[in-house]
Amino acid sequence: MNIDLSHFFEQFEGLEADNIGQWPKVAKITLAIFLAIVVFVLGYFFLISDKITQLDRFVAEEVSLKSQYQAKYHAVANLELFEQQMKEAEALFANQLRRLPESHETPGLLDDITFVGTTSGLKFVKLNWQPEITREIYIELPIDIEVVGSYHEFGNFVSQIAGLPRIVTLHDFDVNMKKTANGLLSLKLQAKTYRYREAEAK
């Protein structure tokens, strides 16, 4: 089926821009559609596209604000619980700090370890402070220990060290299976106690 568009295009011949009122109806409609498309395209790029970008930004900001609101609402709703947990954590921290020896107490710690060892039936071969190791918020005070005794006495010694009022941790156990002349075993280990750096600074 052939469509003859020659009559349609004839209506656009000889048109003058100064005399639009005299244009054929088809030409006026075509011009109106063309202008409408131009206005729409220009309006989209110069007005609507910026508004869409701004809208997307506002939507993203709304999501972020809602998330912040929910987090703050949760914090406020549980404020009393958080305050109670904070008090408990502070009390626990203060209690642990009290268990750390202060500078003037560290020499007495050797006496405590010696007492615990001798009452457990052990004989001390070595009990020496090692150089301090500075950490971020505390100072490590290592002690090299070497004792002679039986397995049962070693276990009793370790148990009593754990019960000392000051925090002492035991590391690097080395039990020499070869018995000494009197039939006892040799145990080497390192004990560590700690000092709080902030208290040291004060």
C-alpha positions in Angstrom: 0.0 0.0 0.0 1.5 3.3 -1.1 0.9 6.4 0.8 1.1 9.7 -1.2 2.5 12.4 1.1 3.0 14.9 -1.7 -0.2 16.8 -0.8 1.0 16.9 2.9 4.4 18.4 2.0 2.8 20.9 -0.5 1.3 22.7 2.5 4.7 23.6 3.8 5.9 25.2 0.5 6.2 28.9 0.4 5.6 29.5 4.1 6.8 32.7 5.6 7.7 33.1 9.3 6.3 36.6 9.3 2.8 35.4 8.3 2.2 32.4 10.5 -1.5 33.3 10.9 -2.0 32.5 7.2 -0.3 29.1 7.3 -2.4 26.0 6.5 -3.8 24.2 9.6 -1.5 21.2 9.2 1.5 23.5 9.2 0.3 25.3 12.3 -0.3 22.0 14.1 3.2 20.7 13.1 4.8 23.9 14.2 3.0 23.7 17.5 4.1 20.1 18.1 7.7 21.0 17.2 7.7 23.9 19.6 6.1 21.8 22.3 8.9 19.2 21.9 11.6 21.9 22.0 10.1 23.5 25.1 9.8 20.1 26.8 13.3 19.1 26.0 14.8 22.4 27.1 12.6 22.5 30.2 13.7 19.0 31.1 17.4 19.7 30.8 17.3 23.2 32.4 14.6 22.7 35.1 13.4 19.1 35.6 16.7 17.2 35.6 18.2 19.4 38.4 15.0 18.9 40.4 15.3 15.1 39.9 18.9 15.2 41.1 17.9 17.3 44.0 15.0 14.9 44.8 17.4 11.9 44.7 19.7 13.8 47.1 16.8 14.6 49.5 15.6 11.0 49.4 19.1 9.7 50.3 19.4 12.3 53.1 16.0 11.2 54.4 17.1 7.6 54.6 20.3 8.7 56.4 18.3 10.9 58.8 15.8 8.1 59.5 18.7 5.7 60.3 20.3 8.3 62.7 16.9 8.9 64.3 16.4 5.2 64.9 19.9 4.8 66.4 19.3 7.9 68.7 15.8 6.7 69.6 17.2 3.3 70.5 19.9 4.9 72.6 17.4 7.2 74.4 14.9 4.3 74.9 17.6 2.3 76.6 19.4 5.1 78.3 18.8 3.8 81.8 20.0 0.4 80.8 23.2 1.9 79.2 23.8 4.0 82.3 23.5 1.0 84.5 25.9 -1.0 82.3 28.3 1.9 82.3 28.3 2.0 86.1 28.9 -1.7 86.3 31.7 -1.5 83.7 33.3 1.4 85.6 33.0 -0.5 88.9 34.6 -3.6 87.4 37.4 -1.6 85.9 38.1 0.2 89.2 38.1 -3.2 91.0 40.6 -4.6 88.5 42.8 -1.5 88.9 42.9 -2.1 92.6 44.3 -5.5 92.0 47.2 -4.1 90.0 50.3 -3.4 92.2 51.5 0.1 92.5 55.2 1.0 92.3 55.9 0.7 96.0 54.1 -2.7 96.2 56.1 -4.5 93.5 59.0 -5.6 95.7 56.5 -7.1 98.1 55.1 -9.2 95.3 58.4 -11.2 95.2 57.9 -11.9 98.9 54.4 -13.1 98.2 55.5 -15.4 95.4 58.4 -16.8 97.5 56.0 -17.4 100.4 53.5 -19.2 98.1 56.3 -21.3 96.7 57.9 -22.3 99.9 54.5 -23.2 101.6 53.8 -25.4 98.5 57.0 -27.3 99.2 59.1 -25.8 96.3 62.7 -24.8 96.4 63.6 -21.6 94.5 66.5 -21.7 92.1 65.9 -18.4 90.5 63.5 -15.5 91.1 64.5 -12.3 89.1 62.7 -9.2 87.8 63.1 -8.7 84.1 63.1 -5.3 82.2 59.7 -3.6 82.2 57.6 -3.7 78.9 55.6 -0.6 78.2 52.2 -1.2 76.5 49.5 1.3 75.4 47.7 1.6 78.7 49.7 -0.6 81.1 53.3 -1.7 82.0 54.2 -5.4 82.1 56.5 -6.5 84.9 57.9 -9.9 84.0 59.5 -12.2 86.7 61.6 -15.2 85.7 61.1 -18.1 88.1 62.8 -21.5 88.4 61.8 -23.9 91.1 62.4 -27.5 92.0 59.7 -29.8 93.3 57.1 -32.5 92.5 54.1 -32.3 90.1 51.7 -32.0 93.0 53.7 -29.1 94.5 53.8 -27.4 91.0 50.0 -27.6 90.8 49.6 -26.2 94.4 52.0 -23.3 93.6 50.1 -22.3 90.4 46.8 -22.5 92.2 48.0 -20.3 95.1 49.5 -17.8 92.6 46.0 -17.4 91.0 44.6 -16.6 94.5 47.0 -13.7 95.2 45.2 -10.4 95.8 47.3 -8.8 93.0 46.9 -9.8 89.4 49.7 -12.2 88.4 49.7 -14.3 85.2 51.9 -17.3 84.5 53.5 -18.0 81.1 56.1 -20.1 79.3 55.9 -23.2 81.5 58.9 -25.6 81.0 59.0 -28.7 83.1 62.3 -30.6 83.0 61.3 -34.3 83.1 64.8 -35.3 84.1 64.8 -35.6 87.9 67.4 -33.9 90.1 69.7 -35.7 92.5 67.1 -35.7 95.2 64.4 -37.1 92.8 62.6 -33.8 92.1 61.6 -32.1 88.9 62.6 -28.6 87.6 60.0 -26.0 86.5 60.8 -22.8 84.7 58.2 -20.2 84.0 57.6 -16.5 83.7 55.2 -14.6 85.9 53.8 -11.2 84.9 52.2 -8.5 86.9 51.0 -5.2 85.6 50.9 -1.5 86.4 48.4 1.0 85.1 50.2 3.8 83.1 47.7 6.6 84.0 48.2 5.9 87.7 51.9 5.9 87.1 51.7 9.3 85.4 49.7 10.8 88.3 
